[in-house]
C-alpha cells in the first residue's frame, strides 16, 4: 500500500482528501483483481465503500476529486505513466487503470480510448487503446462491452 501512497503523492494528491485513501484502496483491489476495472460501479466502488463505511456514490465522487487534482497537479507524470499524451482528463476507471498498470503488477482488461489494456500473447504486454478500427468478422456478442454494444467497432493497440 505504501507504493500506492507514494505514487499518489508524486502525482500531487495528498492524504488530506478522503479520496486519497479511497483511490489507494481501489488501486490495491484492482491490483489483486484487475477485472474490477470493467464494472467499477458494481465491482469496485461498493467494496471500497464497505471498507470506509460510506456509499458507492461518495467513493466515486471522492476518487473523481483526486483524479481532478492529479490532472491539475501531476499531468506530466500521469502522461508518462499512461505512455501517451492525454487530450482530456481520464475518467475514473481510466485513471485507476493507469495507476494500476504503473505499479507493474500484471495485465489489465479495460477497454476504451486511452486506457491500458492487456494485449493477447504469451508475454502479457501492456498497451494503450489508440484508435478505433473496423473488424467486421466479430459477432455482436463479442462487441458487447459492459453490457452495451460498441456499434461494430473494435480498437487498435499500440505497445
C-alpha positions as CSV (number, residue, x, y, z in Angstrom):
1,X,0.0,0.0,0.0
2,X,2.9,2.4,0.6
3,X,3.9,2.1,-3.1
4,X,0.4,3.3,-4.0
5,X,0.6,6.2,-1.5
6,X,4.0,7.2,-2.8
7,X,2.6,7.2,-6.4
8,X,-0.4,9.3,-5.4
9,X,1.9,11.8,-3.6
10,X,4.2,12.0,-6.6
11,X,1.1,12.8,-8.8
12,X,0.1,15.7,-6.4
13,X,-2.6,14.0,-4.4
14,X,-2.3,14.4,-0.6
15,X,-3.8,12.5,2.4
16,X,-6.0,15.4,3.5
17,X,-8.5,14.3,0.9
18,X,-10.8,11.3,1.8
19,X,-10.5,10.3,-1.9
20,X,-6.7,9.7,-1.4
21,X,-7.5,6.7,0.7
22,X,-10.4,5.6,-1.4
23,X,-8.2,5.8,-4.5
24,X,-5.4,3.9,-2.9
25,X,-7.7,1.1,-1.7
26,X,-9.4,0.9,-5.1
27,X,-6.0,0.6,-6.8
28,X,-4.9,-2.1,-4.3
29,X,-8.2,-4.0,-5.0
30,X,-7.6,-3.7,-8.8
31,X,-4.0,-4.9,-8.4
32,X,-5.4,-8.1,-6.8
33,X,-8.3,-8.5,-9.3
34,X,-7.9,-6.3,-12.5
35,X,-11.4,-7.4,-13.7
36,X,-12.9,-4.9,-11.1
37,X,-11.9,-2.2,-13.6
38,X,-14.6,-3.5,-16.0
39,X,-17.5,-2.5,-13.8
40,X,-16.3,0.0,-11.3
41,X,-19.8,0.9,-10.0
42,X,-20.7,-2.7,-9.3
43,X,-17.4,-4.4,-8.5
44,X,-15.1,-1.8,-7.1
45,X,-16.9,1.2,-5.5
46,X,-19.2,-0.9,-3.3
47,X,-16.2,-2.7,-1.9
48,X,-14.3,0.5,-1.2
49,X,-17.5,2.0,0.4
50,X,-17.8,-1.0,2.6
51,X,-14.2,-0.7,3.8
52,X,-14.7,3.0,4.7
53,X,-18.3,2.9,5.9
54,X,-19.8,5.1,3.2
55,X,-21.8,4.6,0.0
56,X,-20.5,3.9,-3.6
57,X,-21.6,7.4,-4.8
58,X,-19.4,9.1,-2.3
59,X,-16.5,6.8,-3.3
60,X,-17.0,7.7,-6.9
61,X,-17.1,11.4,-6.1
62,X,-14.0,11.3,-3.9
63,X,-12.0,9.3,-6.5
64,X,-13.1,11.8,-9.1
65,X,-11.9,14.7,-6.9
66,X,-8.4,13.0,-6.5
67,X,-8.4,12.4,-10.3
68,X,-9.0,16.2,-10.9
69,X,-6.1,17.0,-8.5
70,X,-3.9,14.6,-10.3
71,X,-4.9,16.0,-13.7
72,X,-4.2,19.6,-12.5
73,X,-1.0,18.9,-10.4
74,X,0.6,15.8,-11.9
75,X,-0.3,15.8,-15.5
76,X,3.2,15.4,-16.9
77,X,3.9,12.3,-14.7
78,X,0.4,10.9,-15.4
79,X,1.0,11.2,-19.2
80,X,4.4,9.5,-18.7
81,X,2.6,6.6,-16.8
82,X,0.0,6.4,-19.5
83,X,2.7,6.3,-22.2
84,X,0.9,8.9,-24.2
85,X,-0.3,12.4,-24.4
86,X,-3.8,12.7,-22.8
87,X,-6.1,15.2,-24.5
88,X,-8.7,15.2,-21.7
89,X,-8.9,14.2,-18.1
90,X,-9.3,10.4,-17.8
91,X,-12.5,9.1,-16.3
92,X,-12.2,7.3,-13.0
93,X,-11.8,3.8,-14.5
94,X,-9.2,5.1,-16.9
95,X,-7.3,6.8,-14.1
96,X,-7.3,3.7,-12.0
97,X,-6.2,1.6,-14.9
98,X,-3.2,3.9,-15.5
99,X,-2.3,3.8,-11.8
100,X,-2.6,0.0,-11.6
101,X,-0.6,-0.5,-14.7
102,X,2.1,1.9,-13.5
103,X,2.7,-0.3,-10.5
104,X,3.9,-3.1,-12.9
105,X,1.7,-5.8,-11.4
106,X,0.4,-7.6,-14.4
107,X,-2.2,-7.5,-17.2
108,X,-5.3,-5.3,-17.2
109,X,-8.5,-5.7,-19.0
110,X,-10.1,-2.3,-19.6
111,X,-11.4,-1.1,-23.0
112,X,-11.7,2.5,-24.3
113,X,-9.6,5.1,-25.9
114,X,-6.6,6.0,-23.9
115,X,-6.9,3.1,-21.4
116,X,-4.4,0.5,-20.5
117,X,-5.2,-3.0,-21.8
118,X,-3.6,-6.4,-21.7
119,X,-2.6,-7.5,-25.2
120,X,-3.1,-11.0,-26.4
121,X,0.0,-13.2,-26.3
122,X,2.3,-15.2,-24.1
123,X,4.2,-12.2,-22.6
124,X,1.1,-10.3,-21.4
125,X,2.4,-7.0,-22.8
126,X,0.6,-3.8,-21.8
127,X,-0.7,-1.5,-24.5
128,X,-2.9,1.6,-24.8
129,X,-6.0,1.8,-26.9
130,X,-5.0,4.1,-29.7
131,X,-7.8,4.4,-32.2
132,X,-11.0,2.7,-33.4
133,X,-10.7,0.3,-36.3
134,X,-13.3,-1.9,-38.1
135,X,-13.3,-5.6,-37.6
136,X,-16.5,-6.9,-39.4
137,X,-15.8,-10.6,-38.6
138,X,-16.8,-10.0,-34.9
139,X,-20.2,-11.1,-33.7
140,X,-22.4,-8.6,-31.8
141,X,-21.9,-10.7,-28.7
142,X,-18.1,-10.2,-29.0
143,X,-18.7,-6.4,-29.3
144,X,-20.5,-6.1,-26.0
145,X,-18.6,-4.0,-23.6
146,X,-20.1,-3.5,-20.1
147,X,-23.5,-4.5,-21.3
148,X,-23.5,-2.0,-24.2
149,X,-22.9,-2.8,-27.9
150,X,-20.0,-0.9,-29.4
151,X,-21.6,-0.3,-32.8
152,X,-19.3,-2.6,-34.7
153,X,-16.0,-1.0,-33.9
154,X,-13.0,-2.6,-32.2
155,X,-9.9,-0.9,-31.0
156,X,-6.3,-1.0,-32.3
157,X,-3.5,-1.3,-29.9
158,X,-0.1,0.4,-29.5
159,X,2.6,-1.2,-27.4
